[in-house]
Amino acid sequence: MENRITLQYSVEESQLKFEAHRLVSNAIARLNSIVCDEPLAASIISMSTVHELTSLRKELASIDILLSDASVIIENYIDYKHQQKLESISEVSNASSDMANLEQLQNKIQNFKDKIGSHENAD
């Protein structure tokens, strides 16, 4: 098997599905192109069988890598979108909490004003 080189590149979010599709389609096309004949029992113990099996295993390993790459890309994108939703929910929750704190503060200010007013009226 050839040496693998890890690449990192970016695509626009709108193009991500096409990139994932390209990887999956390439893997499926390679998988569909595999042609092998079942060896005869009488001739299975041979170097040609070893070479055919090695070649088949290498191709399957390459296909597995493509599918793994596509899977990681898709999974990471789903995690990213999920995290965005969680952050959005957290922001809404924080805003609600801020509103509750503001209402409590307004009530305390009003109580303070009422107490000052009652002290002024008592004098």
Secondary structure, DSSP 8 states (H G I E B T S, - for coil): ------------GGGHHHHHHHHHHHHHHHHHH-------GGG-SSHHHHHHHHHHHHHHHHHHHHHHHHHHHHHHHHHHHHHHHHHHHHHHHHHHHHHHHHHHHHHHHHHHHHHHHHHHHH-
